[in-house]
């Protein structure tokens, strides 16, 4: 005689089969094609399902439980245990969930309780994510469901507690945790994340509260602690602050909150960045923004950024810019010193910046400009050769520049210099009016490439130590 399988020992070869199709009087709940074989033994019901679907539809919620072949159910006294293999599909208000359950346990006591786990795929507006949901819930007085659980995804565990009143559909959910970010957060949680921005390192704390009835809303308080945020090719390092987001059925909003960042290097190093940032509808508000650049400080006038049209207008006031650091962008052919102030009227259209009518001017007493001796061979043009010779050691008392930057990346400077070279024409005054054109986008790409090579060499040097 062949050895019996575990299923045969539990249910027998001729276990009776029950088939059921049923719908509730209100049409919201239905059982379709439910088929199971089972036995009653010692006050314990044991069943094995071969097929069946449980459906619930009550706009805007629709849910479906599909019992895969081989799913088991044991009902013993005050406890029902469903084996692994129940498939779930849930949809409501643009949110979809699907997955497969682990073992589910229902305790039928005066206040029934359920606990279980499931592997789920969740589809939301930002993207879809996969993880494991573990929960436990209890029905209190036939009116209120209370519970707690956790969501585990990409090595991040998010605990939560919830309460839902059955009679009026009013409920709430809270969750709080601190996440240690060691890989792109959204990219690891959302498997189809395609945006150019993400959080890539640091510590992120949050405190979330959601409530629902006819509508939903809530509040999300964040605690950013030295978080590194990527946008495109650039990383904003060391972001700290405590923004609070208000969640409404119509969207998100945020009261202006102060944020600080250590530095970002898009080709030009910007440090000690600060701003108050808020969100209202499609408007991003920027207040009291400032940063350090070229040894000086830049202060930005308050402005609103249209998140739909990507438009904005503001002024950047520059104070005590170090000419030595500014000229270092051009390499070793030209050097100088001095301190500059100025302003830059910035316009952003469809996400592309431009400047019209900007101005820079030197602080007294001026400074110096020095061209490398071999900057250029003699051209045979007396005026040009004289200008190059005088700029090999030019002491200026006044430097002014008009600044225009076009959307194609072309920067135009109209430079006016007043000063002298002690070694040229016995140091008599020499005035210059120069027009300088530079493609900033090409320059920044060159600086980025140079930075990448330098960082690569530094990493290899550290690995060899």
ZALUMZA-42461 format. One record per residue (C-alpha): x negated, y negated, z; residue number from 1. Coordinates in steps of 0.001 Angstrom, whole numbers, plus 524288, in hexadecimal, padded with zeros to 5 digits. Layout:
<atoms>
{{X Y Z} NUM};
...
</atoms>
This chain:
<atoms>
{{80000 80000 80000} 1};
{{7FAB8 7F2C3 7FC48} 2};
{{7F841 7E8F2 80711} 3};
{{8033D 7DEDE 808BB} 4};
{{8005A 7D07E 8066E} 5};
{{8021E 7C6BC 8116B} 6};
{{80E31 7C162 80A87} 7};
{{81432 7CEEC 8093A} 8};
{{81195 7D1E1 81783} 9};
{{81823 7C50D 81B5F} 10};
{{823DC 7C569 81242} 11};
{{824D3 7D347 80D14} 12};
{{825AD 7D7B3 7FF11} 13};
{{83467 7D5F1 7FEA4} 14};
{{835CD 7C93D 80617} 15};
{{84303 7C2E0 80351} 16};
{{842A1 7B72C 7FA1B} 17};
{{84AA7 7AAE0 7FC8D} 18};
{{84D89 7A141 7F19B} 19};
{{8533E 793C7 7F44B} 20};
{{85788 78786 7ED07} 21};
{{85DB7 77CEB 7F56C} 22};
{{86044 76E51 7F5B0} 23};
{{8648B 765C0 80108} 24};
{{871A4 75EC8 80095} 25};
{{86B30 7519A 7FE10} 26};
{{862A4 75758 7F358} 27};
{{855EA 752B9 7F970} 28};
{{85087 75FEB 7FD94} 29};
{{8502C 76C04 7F4F2} 30};
{{84A54 779B1 7F4E2} 31};
{{847A5 77EFA 7E748} 32};
{{84468 78CE6 7E3D0} 33};
{{84017 79030 7F18E} 34};
{{83C4D 79E87 7F1EB} 35};
{{83688 7A5F6 7FD53} 36};
{{83520 7B39A 802BE} 37};
{{83568 7B541 8116B} 38};
{{83821 7BD2B 81DAC} 39};
{{83D59 7BACD 82B3A} 40};
{{834B2 7C1B7 834FD} 41};
{{83521 7C023 843A8} 42};
{{83C24 7B2FE 84285} 43};
{{831F9 7AE66 838C8} 44};
{{8358B 7AADF 82AD5} 45};
{{82AA8 7AD1B 82114} 46};
{{82C63 7A8BA 81308} 47};
{{82404 7A85C 806EF} 48};
{{8281F 79EE1 7FC27} 49};
{{82697 7A244 7EDE7} 50};
{{82BD4 7953B 7E8F5} 51};
{{8341F 789A4 7ECA9} 52};
{{834D1 77AE3 7ED51} 53};
{{83A06 771BC 7F7B7} 54};
{{83DA5 76448 7F261} 55};
{{84159 757A1 7F93C} 56};
{{8455B 74B45 7F1FC} 57};
{{849B3 73EC5 7F8C0} 58};
{{84561 732AD 7F13A} 59};
{{83AD0 72E1C 7F158} 60};
{{835A0 73AD8 7F737} 61};
{{834B5 747B4 7EFE2} 62};
{{82E21 753CA 7F561} 63};
{{82C61 761BD 7F0F0} 64};
{{826F7 76D94 7F815} 65};
{{823AD 77918 7EF6A} 66};
{{8218E 7864A 7F5D3} 67};
{{816CE 78D3B 7EE80} 68};
{{817B8 79C15 7ED0C} 69};
{{81263 7A286 7F937} 70};
{{8159E 79768 80282} 71};
{{8199D 79D34 80F91} 72};
{{822E1 798C6 81A31} 73};
{{823BD 79E1B 8280E} 74};
{{82EDB 79A45 8313C} 75};
{{82CF0 79F32 83F01} 76};
{{834D7 799C4 84A35} 77};
{{8326F 78B0F 84A7C} 78};
{{8279D 78A9D 84048} 79};
{{82738 78AB8 83166} 80};
{{81A17 78C6C 82AAD} 81};
{{818C2 78A47 81C05} 82};
{{80C9A 78FDE 815BF} 83};
{{803C7 78868 80C86} 84};
{{8084E 78619 7FEA7} 85};
{{81397 77C73 7FF54} 86};
{{81207 7728F 7F44F} 87};
{{81697 7649F 7F6EB} 88};
{{81A5A 7597E 7EDDC} 89};
{{81EDE 74C77 7F37C} 90};
{{821B2 73F8A 7ECB3} 91};
{{82658 73253 7F1DE} 92};
{{82440 7240B 7EE0A} 93};
{{818E5 72669 7E4AA} 94};
{{81273 7301A 7EE04} 95};
{{810FC 73E7B 7EA84} 96};
{{80B83 749E5 7F22B} 97};
{{8094B 757EE 7EE2C} 98};
{{80200 76322 7F462} 99};
{{8021F 7704E 7FB05} 100};
{{80486 772C2 80971} 101};
{{7FCB9 77A99 81310} 102};
{{803F1 781C5 81DEE} 103};
{{80FBE 77A16 82326} 104};
{{81563 77C72 830B3} 105};
{{822DE 77805 83577} 106};
{{8263A 77993 843E3} 107};
{{83511 77A09 845E1} 108};
{{8363E 774B6 8539F} 109};
{{83F35 769FD 858FA} 110};
{{8364C 7601F 85236} 111};
{{831BB 767AB 84619} 112};
{{82383 765C3 84244} 113};
{{81BDA 76876 835CE} 114};
{{80D68 7690A 832E2} 115};
{{805D1 76C7A 826BF} 116};
{{7FC11 7688B 81C6C} 117};
{{7FBFE 766C5 80DC7} 118};
{{7F293 763B9 802D3} 119};
{{7F856 7584A 7FB44} 120};
{{7F65D 74FC4 7EF65} 121};
{{7FBE8 74213 7F190} 122};
{{7FEAB 738D2 7E655} 123};
{{7FFF0 72A61 7E9BD} 124};
{{7FEC4 71DBD 7E216} 125};
{{7F00C 71BE4 7E4AB} 126};
{{7ED11 729F7 7E0C6} 127};
{{7EE68 73822 7E4F5} 128};
{{7E79A 73EEF 7F02D} 129};
{{7E652 74CBF 7F553} 130};
{{7E4D2 75172 80326} 131};
{{7E9F6 75988 80E5F} 132};
{{7F579 7551B 8169A} 133};
{{7F73A 75AE6 8242D} 134};
{{802DA 75710 82C8F} 135};
{{80BCA 75A36 837CE} 136};
{{81959 75497 839DF} 137};
{{82483 755DE 84381} 138};
{{8330A 7530C 8427B} 139};
{{837D8 74BDD 84E8E} 140};
{{84659 74BDA 851A1} 141};
{{849FE 74F19 84378} 142};
{{847D1 740D6 8400C} 143};
{{83948 73DA1 83FF8} 144};
{{82D8A 7448E 83A30} 145};
{{82065 74182 84063} 146};
{{8136B 746CE 83C23} 147};
{{804EF 74555 839E0} 148};
{{7FAC4 74A8C 830A6} 149};
{{7EEDD 74795 82883} 150};
{{7EAFD 7463A 81A51} 151};
{{7DDA6 74B99 8167F} 152};
{{7D7C8 747A1 8097D} 153};
{{7C9CE 7456C 804AF} 154};
{{7C4A9 74800 81279} 155};
{{7CD12 73CEE 817D1} 156};
{{7D73E 7405C 82227} 157};
{{7E2B4 73726 823FA} 158};
{{7EB51 73A10 82FE2} 159};
{{7F960 73549 83094} 160};
{{805AE 73543 838EE} 161};
{{81398 73388 8340B} 162};
{{821A3 73228 83862} 163};
{{82DF8 73330 83016} 164};
{{83C29 7314D 83436} 165};
{{844DC 73A68 82C4D} 166};
{{8517C 732E5 82E71} 167};
{{84D61 725CE 828C1} 168};
{{840FA 72958 82136} 169};
{{8387C 72017 82912} 170};
{{82A81 72484 82B5E} 171};
{{81C98 7208E 82DE1} 172};
{{80ED4 725CC 82C16} 173};
{{80231 7217B 8328C} 174};
{{7F422 7252A 82FD5} 175};
{{7E6FB 7202F 834B9} 176};
{{7D91F 724F9 8328E} 177};
{{7CB3E 720DE 82F8C} 178};
{{7C568 725E2 822D4} 179};
{{7B6E6 7279B 82070} 180};
{{7B4D9 724FE 811FF} 181};
{{7A987 72C3D 80BAA} 182};
{{7AEF6 72D75 7FDD2} 183};
{{7B82D 7251D 7F588} 184};
{{7C48C 72551 7FDB8} 185};
{{7CF4D 72358 7F39F} 186};
{{7C7CE 72B48 7E97F} 187};
{{7C6E8 736F2 7F2B7} 188};
{{7D4D6 73600 7F7D9} 189};
{{7DB9C 732DB 7EAE8} 190};
{{7D799 73C83 7E076} 191};
{{7DBA7 733BE 7D513} 192};
{{7D64C 726DF 7DA7A} 193};
{{7D18C 71EB5 7CEE8} 194};
{{7D056 7110E 7D4BD} 195};
{{7C35E 7099D 7D491} 196};
{{7C376 7079B 7E35A} 197};
{{7C1FC 71076 7EF33} 198};
{{7BC90 7113D 7FD07} 199};
{{7AFF0 7190A 7FCA0} 200};
{{7A9F6 7189E 80A5C} 201};
{{7AC17 713B6 8182D} 202};
{{7B68D 714ED 8228F} 203};
{{7C4F9 7121D 82056} 204};
{{7CEDB 71210 82B55} 205};
{{7DD78 710E1 828FC} 206};
{{7EA37 71021 8308B} 207};
{{7F649 712F2 82856} 208};
{{8049E 711CB 82BF9} 209};
{{80F9B 71497 82240} 210};
{{81E4F 713EA 82419} 211};
{{82995 71751 81B35} 212};
{{8384B 716D9 81A1C} 213};
{{83ECA 71173 80DE2} 214};
{{831A8 70B0B 80ADE} 215};
{{82408 70D88 80FD8} 216};
{{8195E 704E2 8154C} 217};
{{80DD5 704DA 81E53} 218};
{{800CF 6FF6D 82274} 219};
{{7F2E4 703E6 81FCD} 220};
{{7E814 6FE0F 82834} 221};
{{7DA45 700AE 82355} 222};
{{7CD49 6FF97 82A55} 223};
{{7C1F2 6FEB2 820C5} 224};
{{7B4C4 70124 82708} 225};
{{7A918 6FF67 81DEA} 226};
{{7B087 7053E 8126A} 227};
{{7AA34 70595 804F1} 228};
{{7B3DF 702AE 7FA0B} 229};
{{7B127 70553 7EBA6} 230};
{{7B6C6 6FCFF 7E0B4} 231};
{{7B240 70112 7D329} 232};
{{7A378 7022E 7D358} 233};
{{7A1BB 6F9DB 7DF79} 234};
{{7A29D 6FD51 7EDDA} 235};
{{7A6D0 6F3C3 7F862} 236};
{{79F41 6F828 8045A} 237};
{{7A306 6F70C 812A3} 238};
{{7B137 6F27B 811E7} 239};
{{7B73C 6F01B 81F50} 240};
{{7C458 6EAB9 82373} 241};
{{7D1F4 6EDE8 82874} 242};
{{7DC0B 6EBCF 81D9E} 243};
{{7EA57 6EF2C 82040} 244};
{{7F356 6F352 81522} 245};
{{80217 6F23E 815CF} 246};
{{808EE 6FD20 80E54} 247};
{{81630 6FA2F 80855} 248};
{{81EB4 700F6 7FE5C} 249};
{{81B4D 6F5D4 7F51B} 250};
{{80C88 6F75A 7F6BC} 251};
{{80106 6F3DC 7FF68} 252};
{{7FD4B 6E6F9 805AA} 253};
{{7F21E 6E2B6 80E7E} 254};
{{7F0AD 6D6B9 816E3} 255};
{{7E380 6CFFC 814C3} 256};
{{7D904 6D770 81C3A} 257};
{{7CAA0 6D434 81D94} 258};
{{7C16B 6DDBB 816E8} 259};
{{7B2A6 6DD9C 8170D} 260};
{{7A8F7 6E4DC 80E5A} 261};
{{79A42 6E641 80F4B} 262};
{{7964E 6E54B 80113} 263};
{{79920 6E894 7F2E2} 264};
{{78F6D 6E848 7E7B6} 265};
{{795B0 6E725 7DA2A} 266};
{{78853 6E2CD 7D51F} 267};
{{78800 6D70E 7DE2F} 268};
{{78770 6D9FA 7ECC1} 269};
{{792F4 6D460 7F45E} 270};
{{79250 6D5D5 80327} 271};
{{79A55 6D2B5 80F42} 272};
{{7A760 6D248 80804} 273};
{{7B35E 6CD9D 80F65} 274};
{{7C184 6CAD8 80BD7} 275};
{{7CF61 6CB28 810DE} 276};
{{7D70D 6D3D2 8079B} 277};
{{7E5CE 6D59C 806E5} 278};
{{7EFB0 6DBC3 7FDAD} 279};
{{7FD98 6D75C 7FAD5} 280};
{{80463 6DDD2 7EF6B} 281};
{{7FBBD 6DC6D 7E372} 282};
{{7F368 6D1B9 7E997} 283};
{{7E64F 6D41A 7F027} 284};
{{7E29D 6C875 7F89F} 285};
{{7D44C 6C53A 7FB3B} 286};
{{7D181 6BB6D 80611} 287};
{{7C512 6B63C 80C72} 288};
{{7BC7D 6BE8F 80391} 289};
{{7ADC9 6BCC1 803E9} 290};
{{7A11E 6C423 80150} 291};
{{79279 6C206 8010D} 292};
{{78B38 6C1DB 7F41A} 293};
{{77D93 6BD73 7EFE0} 294};
{{77A56 6B96A 7FDC4} 295};
{{785FF 6B03F 7FEC1} 296};
{{7947D 6B11A 8017F} 297};
{{7A035 6B13A 7F857} 298};
{{7ADA4 6AD2E 7FD31} 299};
{{7B9D0 6B051 7F53E} 300};
{{7C61D 6A812 7F5A7} 301};
{{7D293 6AF59 7F94E} 302};
{{7D9AC 6B575 7EDDF} 303};
{{7E3CE 6BF9F 7E9E6} 304};
{{7E090 6CA9A 7E072} 305};
{{7EBB3 6CFA6 7D805} 306};
{{7EA84 6DE81 7D8B8} 307};
{{7F302 6E07B 7CCAA} 308};
{{7ED3D 6D640 7C39E} 309};
{{7DF91 6D670 7C9F5} 310};
{{7DF31 6C792 7C9F9} 311};
{{7D9A3 6BDF1 7D3D5} 312};
{{7D2CC 6B0BC 7D4F5} 313};
{{7C9A3 6ABEE 7DFB2} 314};
{{7BD40 6A420 7E264} 315};
{{7B06A 6A957 7E7AE} 316};
{{7A8AB 69F5F 7EF81} 317};
{{79A12 6A281 7EFEB} 318};
{{79183 69D92 7FAFB} 319};
{{782AA 69E5D 7FC80} 320};
{{77FF6 6A7BF 7F146} 321};
{{77186 6AB8A 7F0D8} 322};
{{76C34 6A8B3 7E332} 323};
{{7611A 6B25F 7E558} 324};
{{76AB8 6BDA8 7E6B3} 325};
{{7730F 6B8C1 7DB72} 326};
{{76792 6B814 7D1F9} 327};
{{76315 6C5A1 7D62D} 328};
{{76E00 6CB03 7CD9B} 329};
{{76617 6C6BC 7C1B9} 330};
{{759F1 6CE64 7C5A9} 331};
{{74C11 6C94D 7C729} 332};
{{74BCB 6BFE0 7BBAA} 333};
{{751EA 6B4E4 7C365} 334};
{{75113 6B1B9 7D1D6} 335};
{{75510 6A640 7DA2C} 336};
{{75A2A 6A140 7E6FD} 337};
{{76454 697DB 7EC12} 338};
{{7720A 697F2 7F1B0} 339};
{{77E8C 6964D 7E9C1} 340};
{{78CBC 6930E 7ECCB} 341};
{{79822 693F5 7E370} 342};
{{7A5C3 6986C 7E00E} 343};
{{7AB65 6A209 7D632} 344};
{{7B9B5 6A129 7D1D5} 345};
{{7BD5F 6AF55 7CEF0} 346};
{{7C8CF 6B3D4 7C6B1} 347};
{{7CCBF 6C238 7C59A} 348};
{{7D584 6C61B 7BA4A} 349};
{{7D97B 6D45F 7B88E} 350};
{{7CE7B 6D813 7C1D7} 351};
{{7C3DF 6D0E4 7BA21} 352};
{{7BD06 6C563 7C0FF} 353};
{{7B881 6B89E 7BAFD} 354};
{{7B2D0 6ABB2 7BFFD} 355};
{{7B4F6 69E5B 7BA27} 356};
{{7AED4 691D4 7BF33} 357};
{{7A62C 69780 7C9CD} 358};
{{79AC6 68F99 7CF23} 359};
{{78E0D 691D0 7D698} 360};
{{784F9 6876D 7DC10} 361};
{{778B9 6877F 7E44E} 362};
{{77781 682C4 7F241} 363};
{{76D0C 67866 7F526} 364};
{{7618D 67804 7F41D} 365};
{{7622C 6816F 7E893} 366};
{{758AD 68C79 7E5BD} 367};
{{7506B 6929C 7DB2C} 368};
{{75161 69AF9 7CEF9} 369};
{{745EB 6A2F8 7C9D7} 370};
{{74561 6A9F4 7BCDB} 371};
{{73B76 6B4E4 7BB9E} 372};
{{72F1B 6B00B 7B495} 373};
{{7310C 6BA1D 7A9D9} 374};
{{73FB4 6B7B4 7A8BF} 375};
{{73E5D 6B47D 79A6C} 376};
{{733BF 6B23A 79073} 377};
{{73243 6A4E4 78A38} 378};
{{73CC4 6A2E5 78000} 379};
{{73662 697D7 77882} 380};
{{74209 68F59 77BF5} 381};
{{73C8C 68453 78462} 382};
{{7492B 6818A 78BAC} 383};
{{74BB1 68FBD 78F51} 384};
{{73D83 69275 792D6} 385};
{{73D62 68658 79B8F} 386};
{{749E6 68A8F 7A276} 387};
{{74487 6982A 7A552} 388};
{{737AA 69290 7AA38} 389};
{{73E85 688F1 7B345} 390};
{{746FA 693B6 7B90C} 391};
{{73B4D 69BDB 7BD47} 392};
{{73B31 693BF 7C9BD} 393};
{{746F2 68AC0 7C9B6} 394};
{{74A9C 68366 7D61F} 395};
{{758C6 67F0A 7D512} 396};
{{75F7E 674EF 7DD72} 397};
{{76CD6 677A3 7D77D} 398};
{{772D7 683B0 7D131} 399};
{{780F0 68410 7CC8B} 400};
{{787CF 68E49 7C44B} 401};
{{79530 68F8C 7BE2D} 402};
{{79A6B 69D70 7BE97} 403};
{{7A3C7 6A3E6 7B504} 404};
{{7A637 6B27B 7B49C} 405};
{{7AE58 6B87D 7A9BF} 406};
{{7B6AC 6C4B8 7AA49} 407};
{{7AD37 6CBD4 7A130} 408};
{{7A283 6CAB7 7AB8D} 409};
{{79B12 6BF3C 7A5A1} 410};
{{795E6 6B578 7AFA3} 411};
{{7927A 6A7D2 7AAED} 412};
{{78A5D 69EAD 7B362} 413};
{{787EC 6908B 7B021} 414};
{{77BDF 68D84 7B873} 415};
{{776BA 67FD3 7BB30} 416};
{{7697B 67E48 7C201} 417};
{{76274 67247 7C6F2} 418};
{{75483 673C7 7CBE0} 419};
{{7462A 674A5 7C805} 420};
{{73A73 67DB5 7C649} 421};
{{72E5A 67854 7CD5E} 422};
{{7258B 67DEE 7C2B8} 423};
{{72D08 678B4 7B6F7} 424};
{{72BCD 66A82 7B26D} 425};
{{7267F 66666 7BFA6} 426};
{{732F9 66A8B 7C651} 427};
{{73C21 660E0 7BFB4} 428};
{{74AE3 663E9 7C0EA} 429};
{{74FFC 66E0F 7B756} 430};
{{75E8A 67044 7B576} 431};
{{7646C 67CA3 7AF86} 432};
{{771D1 67FD6 7AA17} 433};
{{772B8 68E60 7A764} 434};
{{77D93 69732 7A289} 435};
{{77C2F 6A507 7A790} 436};
{{784A3 6B072 7A2EC} 437};
{{784C3 6BDC0 7A994} 438};
{{78DBA 6C98E 7A841} 439};
{{790B4 6CC95 7B661} 440};
{{796E9 6D9CE 7B391} 441};
{{78A8F 6DE82 7ACCE} 442};
{{7823A 6D8F2 7B7D2} 443};
{{78A55 6DFD7 7C247} 444};
{{789B9 6ECB5 7BAE2} 445};
{{77AF8 6EB3C 7BA35} 446};
{{77A48 6E85C 7C8CA} 447};
{{78316 6F406 7CBD7} 448};
{{77A6A 6FCE5 7C3B1} 449};
{{76E53 6F79D 7CA84} 450};
{{774BC 6F9D1 7D7C0} 451};
{{77859 707E0 7D40E} 452};
{{76A56 70AFF 7D028} 453};
{{76503 704DA 7DCAE} 454};
{{76EA5 70C56 7E540} 455};
{{76B3A 7190B 7DE3B} 456};
{{75CB9 71702 7E0B6} 457};
{{75F60 713D5 7EEFF} 458};
{{767A1 72025 7F0BD} 459};
{{75D34 728DB 7EAB6} 460};
{{752CC 72285 7F343} 461};
{{75AE3 72546 7FF69} 462};
{{75D2F 73370 7FB4B} 463};
{{74E94 735AD 7F9B2} 464};
{{74B40 730F1 80759} 465};
</atoms>
